[in-house]
Amino acid sequence: MQDCGQAQLGECYERGRGVPRDIIGAYQWYGLSAKNLNARGMREFERLSERLTKTQIVQGRARIQAC
């Protein structure tokens, strides 16, 4: 169930719901959810991967590694 919460956090960061909007933070949380094999996390992680710059992806991956 943790992975589902991670995907929800990704959405919160992507949309700025209750937290400052942070697209890299969204990538981080979707990525963590995807690592836990959550289908929604995988889908959203893939979608964001197509939208972000290479620099943003590097920053997001560093955040994922730090967790």
N, C-alpha and C positions, 0 to 999 in steps of 0.2 A: 504493500500500500504506500510505502515511502515514495516509490517511483511516480505514482499518480500525483502525490503532493508536489513533487519536483516539477512535473509538467504544469501544474496549476501555478506554481511560483513563476515559471517561465512566462506564462500568459500575463501574470500580474506585472512583471517587469517589462514585457513587450508593450503592454497597453497603459502602463502607469497607474494601475489600480492599487491604491493604498501605499505605493512606493513610487519614488521618482522613476520616470520612464528611462530604461537602460537596456538598449538592444543587445549589448554584450552580456549583460546579466541574464537576459532572456535566453540567449544562446547557451550560456553556462548551465542554467537550470534544465533546459530542454536536453542538453547533452548528458547531464547526469541521469536524467530520466531514461534517455535512450540507452545508456550504459547498463541500466537495470532492466532493459528489454521491454520497456513500456511502449506500446504501439503508438500512442499519441505523442509521446516524447520523441520517438524516432521520426515520425512524420513531420513534426514541427521543427525539429533539429535540421532535417533535410531541407525543409522550406527556407529556413533562415540562412542556411549555408549558401543557398543560391543568391541571396540578397546582400549579404555582407561583403565588405572588401576583404582582401587578403590580410590586411593589418588587423581588422576587427576579428577575423577568425583566429589569428595567432593570439590575440589578447584573450579571446574566449577560451581557447584551448588551454592557455596558461592557467586560467581560473579553474577550469575543470581539473587539471592536474593537481592544483593546490588543495583540492577537497579530499 
